[in-house]
Amino acid sequence: MTQEEAIARLSRYQTNEPSKWREKEEEHRRAKEEGWLRYSRRIAIKIAMAMKQQNISRQELAERMGCSPQYISRLLKGEENLSLETICKLESALNVPILQYEFA
């Protein structure tokens, strides 16, 4: 393969849209500083453990929560900033407490 052929082949995969990896990295850096990413990962571990214990697939959990299996995959990566609504849906779908809280 000549250099011109290699460049032509690679050019087919080139996009006109700029990459957003820097923005994503900056978002993750801010998330780490904010601390929510740490909690998100802990919740992801808890979700994965409950799914394994109950033999629940991503598809089944998605159906129980009314969302897509792709969203469940993102939750299991531990990189989603979960809303209280999502946490409540998880607790209900898995029948396990996700958050421990105390009201005075």
C-alpha positions as CSV (number, residue, x, y, z in Angstrom):
1,M,0.0,0.0,0.0
2,T,1.4,3.4,-1.0
3,Q,1.3,6.4,1.2
4,E,-1.3,8.0,-0.9
5,E,-3.5,4.9,-0.7
6,A,-3.1,4.9,3.1
7,I,-4.0,8.5,3.4
8,A,-7.1,8.0,1.1
9,R,-8.2,5.0,3.2
10,L,-7.8,7.0,6.5
11,S,-9.6,10.0,5.1
12,R,-12.8,8.0,4.7
13,Y,-13.0,7.8,8.5
14,Q,-12.3,11.4,9.1
15,T,-15.1,13.6,10.3
16,N,-15.7,17.3,9.9
17,E,-16.9,17.6,13.5
18,P,-14.2,18.4,16.0
19,S,-13.5,15.8,18.8
20,K,-14.9,16.6,22.2
21,W,-12.4,14.6,24.2
22,R,-11.0,17.7,25.8
23,E,-14.4,18.8,27.0
24,K,-15.2,15.3,28.3
25,E,-11.9,15.2,30.2
26,E,-12.5,18.6,31.7
27,E,-15.9,17.5,32.8
28,H,-14.4,14.4,34.5
29,R,-11.8,16.5,36.2
30,R,-14.5,18.9,37.6
31,A,-16.6,15.9,38.6
32,K,-13.7,14.5,40.6
33,E,-13.2,17.8,42.3
34,E,-16.9,18.0,43.1
35,G,-16.9,14.4,44.4
36,W,-20.1,13.2,42.7
37,L,-18.1,10.8,40.5
38,R,-16.9,8.9,43.5
39,Y,-20.5,8.5,44.7
40,S,-21.6,7.5,41.2
41,R,-19.0,4.7,41.1
42,R,-20.1,3.4,44.5
43,I,-23.7,3.3,43.3
44,A,-22.6,1.5,40.1
45,I,-21.0,-1.2,42.2
46,K,-24.1,-1.5,44.3
47,I,-26.3,-1.8,41.2
48,A,-24.0,-4.4,39.7
49,M,-23.9,-6.5,42.9
50,A,-27.7,-6.4,43.2
51,M,-28.2,-7.3,39.6
52,K,-25.8,-10.3,40.0
53,Q,-27.5,-11.5,43.2
54,Q,-30.9,-11.2,41.6
55,N,-29.8,-12.5,38.2
56,I,-31.2,-9.4,36.5
57,S,-30.0,-8.4,33.0
58,R,-29.4,-4.9,31.8
59,Q,-32.4,-5.3,29.6
60,E,-34.7,-6.4,32.5
61,L,-33.5,-3.6,34.7
62,A,-34.1,-1.1,31.9
63,E,-37.7,-2.4,31.5
64,R,-38.3,-2.1,35.2
65,M,-37.0,1.5,35.2
66,G,-38.6,2.5,32.0
67,C,-35.3,3.5,30.3
68,S,-33.0,2.0,27.7
69,P,-30.4,-0.7,28.2
70,Q,-27.8,1.8,27.0
71,Y,-28.6,4.1,29.9
72,I,-28.2,1.2,32.3
73,S,-24.8,0.5,30.7
74,R,-23.8,4.2,31.4
75,L,-25.0,3.9,35.0
76,L,-22.9,0.7,35.4
77,K,-19.8,2.6,34.2
78,G,-20.2,4.9,37.2
79,E,-19.8,8.1,35.2
80,E,-23.4,9.4,35.3
81,N,-24.5,12.2,37.6
82,L,-27.6,10.5,38.9
83,S,-30.7,12.4,39.8
84,L,-32.7,11.6,42.9
85,E,-35.4,10.4,40.6
86,T,-33.1,7.9,39.0
87,I,-31.8,6.7,42.4
88,C,-35.4,6.2,43.5
89,K,-36.2,4.2,40.4
90,L,-33.1,2.0,41.0
91,E,-34.1,1.4,44.6
92,S,-37.6,0.4,43.5
93,A,-36.5,-1.7,40.5
94,L,-33.9,-3.6,42.5
95,N,-35.6,-3.5,45.9
96,V,-32.4,-2.4,47.6
97,P,-31.5,0.8,49.4
98,I,-29.0,2.9,47.4
99,L,-28.7,5.9,49.7
100,Q,-28.5,5.9,53.4
101,Y,-30.0,9.1,54.8
102,E,-31.2,10.5,58.1
103,F,-33.6,13.3,58.7
104,A,-33.5,15.4,61.9
